[in-house]
Amino acid sequence: MPFPTLAASHPQFSPTGNYWKDGVWPPLNYITIQGLMNYTREVPEAWSVAVKATKRYLNLLSNTMEGSCSTNNDLEGSCLLESPRESEHSSASRIYEYNSPSTGGRGSLPEAQGYFVGWGGLGPIALMQEVAIGINVMPDEIVWYVNRHDTHGIKHLNIGQASLNLTSK
């Protein structure tokens, strides 16, 4: 998973995610990827780094949410776009407070709250819209980075009093 709180090369790093000592926290991933996206005009390579990090993050989250998705780094056909196969209260469909850097599942400490859609929802919701689909709503414009080859888009995105529908084929 991208951007754990402790580098994998650090001697105290634990691949299971030991809270702030190497867990992956959704708000920190989100703001790091947003930071990359903010520099795409000045540094075009920042977009590809943001997309690669988002693909890895969303694919590992889909393993946690669905229990059986591959980690092939391909957002086309992502499990996050499918209906859950298990009960919403099963362990395979949880969004956690923080995640294991190696599996994307629950971090190793019992304090890792399940059903934590507060900031845990930033990955599957905001990053899916803003990076995987590529639609960014800014104060003065809407920017769509079309980087996929399948039919994709968004329907009924409410922006103030308006509703946005965009589809790329």
C-alpha positions as CSV (number, residue, x, y, z in Angstrom):
1,M,0.0,0.0,0.0
2,P,1.4,3.4,-0.8
3,F,2.6,5.9,1.8
4,P,2.8,4.1,5.2
5,T,3.8,6.2,8.1
6,L,7.1,4.5,8.4
7,A,9.4,3.6,5.5
8,A,9.6,-0.2,4.7
9,S,13.4,0.1,5.0
10,H,13.2,1.3,8.6
11,P,14.3,-1.3,11.1
12,Q,11.1,-1.0,13.2
13,F,8.8,-1.3,10.1
14,S,6.1,-3.9,10.5
15,P,4.3,-5.1,7.3
16,T,1.1,-5.7,9.3
17,G,0.6,-2.0,10.2
18,N,1.4,-1.1,13.8
19,Y,-0.8,2.0,14.2
20,W,1.2,5.2,13.6
21,K,4.5,3.3,13.4
22,D,3.8,2.0,9.9
23,G,0.1,1.8,9.3
24,V,-1.5,3.3,6.2
25,W,-3.9,6.1,7.1
26,P,-6.5,7.1,4.5
27,P,-6.4,10.9,5.2
28,L,-2.6,10.9,4.8
29,N,-2.8,8.9,1.5
30,Y,-5.5,11.2,0.3
31,I,-3.6,14.5,1.0
32,T,-0.3,13.0,-0.4
33,I,-2.1,12.1,-3.7
34,Q,-3.9,15.4,-3.7
35,G,-0.5,17.1,-3.3
36,L,0.8,15.3,-6.4
37,M,-2.3,16.2,-8.3
38,N,-1.9,19.9,-7.4
39,Y,1.4,19.9,-9.3
40,T,0.3,18.2,-12.5
41,R,0.4,21.5,-14.5
42,E,3.9,22.3,-13.4
43,V,5.2,18.7,-13.2
44,P,3.2,16.5,-15.6
45,E,4.9,13.3,-14.2
46,A,3.1,14.0,-10.9
47,W,-0.1,12.8,-12.4
48,S,1.3,9.3,-13.3
49,V,2.7,9.0,-9.8
50,A,-0.7,9.9,-8.4
51,V,-2.5,7.4,-10.7
52,K,0.0,4.6,-9.8
53,A,-0.3,5.2,-6.1
54,T,-4.1,5.3,-6.4
55,K,-4.3,2.1,-8.3
56,R,-2.2,0.3,-5.7
57,Y,-4.3,1.8,-2.9
58,L,-7.7,1.0,-4.4
59,N,-6.7,-2.5,-5.5
60,L,-5.5,-3.4,-2.0
61,L,-8.7,-1.8,-0.5
62,S,-10.8,-3.9,-2.9
63,N,-9.1,-7.0,-1.6
64,T,-10.2,-6.0,1.9
65,M,-13.7,-5.0,0.8
66,E,-14.4,-8.0,-1.6
67,G,-12.0,-10.6,-0.2
68,S,-10.9,-12.0,-3.6
69,C,-9.9,-9.3,-6.1
70,S,-6.5,-9.4,-7.8
71,T,-3.9,-6.7,-7.3
72,N,-3.0,-6.4,-11.0
73,N,-3.0,-2.5,-10.7
74,D,-5.7,-2.3,-13.3
75,L,-8.6,0.0,-12.4
76,E,-10.6,-1.1,-15.4
77,G,-13.0,-3.7,-14.0
78,S,-12.0,-2.9,-10.4
79,C,-13.8,-4.8,-7.7
80,L,-14.7,-1.5,-6.2
81,L,-17.1,-1.0,-9.1
82,E,-18.9,-4.3,-8.4
83,S,-21.6,-5.2,-5.8
84,P,-20.4,-6.8,-2.6
85,R,-20.5,-10.6,-2.6
86,E,-20.8,-10.9,1.1
87,S,-22.9,-9.4,3.9
88,E,-22.1,-5.8,4.7
89,H,-21.1,-6.9,8.2
90,S,-18.7,-9.6,7.1
91,S,-15.0,-9.1,7.8
92,A,-14.3,-9.0,4.0
93,S,-16.4,-5.9,3.5
94,R,-15.0,-3.5,6.1
95,I,-13.4,-0.2,5.6
96,Y,-10.8,0.3,8.4
97,E,-9.6,3.3,10.3
98,Y,-6.1,2.5,9.1
99,N,-4.7,-0.3,7.0
100,S,-1.8,-2.8,6.8
101,P,0.8,-1.6,4.4
102,S,1.3,-5.1,2.9
103,T,-2.3,-6.4,2.5
104,G,-4.5,-3.3,2.7
105,G,-6.5,-5.1,5.4
106,R,-7.0,-4.2,9.0
107,G,-3.9,-2.8,10.8
108,S,-2.4,-5.1,13.4
109,L,-3.5,-3.4,16.6
110,P,-7.0,-4.0,18.0
111,E,-7.5,-0.2,18.0
112,A,-8.0,-0.4,14.2
113,Q,-11.7,0.3,14.0
114,G,-13.8,-1.5,11.4
115,Y,-16.8,0.0,9.7
116,F,-14.9,3.3,9.8
117,V,-16.2,5.1,6.7
118,G,-15.4,8.5,8.1
119,W,-11.9,9.1,6.8
120,G,-11.6,5.5,5.8
121,G,-14.0,6.3,2.9
122,L,-11.6,8.8,1.4
123,G,-9.9,6.1,-0.7
124,P,-12.8,4.3,-2.2
125,I,-14.9,7.4,-2.7
126,A,-12.8,10.5,-3.4
127,L,-9.8,8.8,-5.0
128,M,-12.1,6.7,-7.2
129,Q,-13.8,9.9,-8.5
130,E,-10.7,12.2,-8.6
131,V,-8.0,9.8,-9.8
132,A,-9.4,6.5,-11.1
133,I,-12.2,8.3,-13.0
134,G,-10.1,11.5,-13.2
135,I,-12.8,14.1,-12.4
136,N,-11.7,17.0,-10.2
137,V,-14.2,19.7,-9.2
138,M,-12.3,22.9,-8.4
139,P,-13.7,26.2,-7.3
140,D,-13.6,27.7,-10.8
141,E,-13.5,24.7,-13.1
142,I,-14.0,21.0,-13.6
143,V,-11.0,19.1,-14.9
144,W,-11.3,15.6,-16.3
145,Y,-8.1,13.7,-16.8
146,V,-9.1,10.9,-19.1
147,N,-6.6,8.1,-18.5
148,R,-8.6,4.9,-19.0
149,H,-9.6,3.1,-22.2
150,D,-12.9,1.6,-21.1
151,T,-16.3,3.3,-20.9
152,H,-16.3,5.2,-17.7
153,G,-17.6,8.4,-16.1
154,I,-19.9,9.7,-13.4
155,K,-23.6,10.3,-13.2
156,H,-25.6,12.6,-10.9
157,L,-22.6,14.3,-9.2
158,N,-24.2,17.2,-7.4
159,I,-22.3,20.4,-7.5
160,G,-24.2,23.1,-5.7
161,Q,-27.6,23.4,-7.4
162,A,-26.4,21.5,-10.6
163,S,-26.0,17.8,-11.4
164,L,-23.1,16.6,-13.6
165,N,-23.1,13.6,-16.0
166,L,-19.9,12.8,-17.8
167,T,-19.1,9.6,-19.8
168,S,-16.1,8.7,-21.9
169,K,-16.4,5.9,-24.4
